[in-house]
Amino acid sequence: MILFRYLTREVLLTMSAVAGVLLLVVMGGRFIRYFGKAAEGDFPVTVLGNLMLFHLPGFMELVLPLAFFLGILLAYGQLYMNSEITVMVACGVSPGKLLQITLLPSLLVALLVGLCSIWLTPWGSMLNEEVIQEQRSRLDASILAPGRFQNFGQGRTAYISGFSRDGQQMQNVFVHQLGSRGEEVPNYVTRAEQGHQEVRDETGSRFLVLESGDRFGVTPGEHQAEHLAFERYTIRLGVSGDRQELDAAEFQSTASLWQSGEPEAMAQWQWRMGVPLMVFVLGLIAQPLSRVNPRQGRFAKLLPAVFLYVAYLSLLLAAVDAVGNATLPAAIGVWPVHGAFLALGLGLLWRSQRKGMR
């Protein structure tokens, strides 16, 4: 138990450090992408935290297998460098016992990855898409930036010069609404001195209320225009909380994917079930790869191991795409990829045991 706790602690601590760095890189890139969209007015900055939180399970699903793989390589490589593995072998620790100690923490990591891939990731992806669709379907004063033209869907573009001191009233509002092509629907240009947003509690409808302005309607190809001067004009923007149906396979539950039987659904199901299995396969491959000569250094096999992981993940994604496109039967699916790398891990382990752990 002392040896088990020591090796497990070394692997999990190294894995945590690697996972922290990888999460920082991946989440930083996604945050910059979302921040750019928020700056363009696609959604308010206040929802950035929720969007990143909903993406966290998907990030963990991809980062944890790689972090566990590198954690074993770095932790055991350091033990080889310090000749601690040599001492363990001299004390009667067999390669099979070391493999058993390695696979036990992989069970914990596989359970965590499976929790993310089977349940948390599709749930978070659905919530993330709902938030984005809701923000795109409505014109919210909180995402309007003074001095910029911003597109809010349904052919509408808005511009404001600023806000009042309390932040409730918009000053010098300009709204352009594009008419439908192929129909004699004019393009409308509306200008108002000020405006604000209202939500009707009884219906949930959202309106933009403009005050003291003019509205012009121009039909392309005609030499006349409509002109309306108003003291108060209301534009219906949408229904608060309106949701679009999300039918993509990535948003469906794992049980519904299995019941569907469609190629895209089966591809997504096999991906979710295969990611936890990948943790065990990578743990099996990492143990013999971590065996290094003290003169080589603990990073001697790190680069080949990373290339091996990239090849594993690339082949897995290619198989998922092939199943989703119905070019590969779902009965075959991604399992040959897992089987090939499992055989590779067993071959490396047999070769390492044959040489001995010196």
Secondary structure by P-SEA (a helix, b strand, c coil): caaaaaaaaaaaaaaaaaaaaaaaaaaaaaaaaaaaaaaaccccccaaaaaaaaaaaaaaaacaaaaaaaaaaaaaaaaaaaaaaaaaaaacccaaaaaaaaaaaaaaaaaaaaaaaccaaaaaaaaaaaaaaaaaaccccccccccbbbbcccbbbbbbcccccccccccbbbbbbbccccccbbbbbbbbccccccccccccbbbbbbccbbbbbbcccccbbbbbbbcbbbbbcccccccccccccccccaaaaaaaccaaaaaaaaaaaaaaaaaaaaaaaaaaaaccccccccccaaaaaaaaaaaaaaaaaaaaaaaaaccccccccaaaaaaaaaaaaaaaaaaaaaaccc
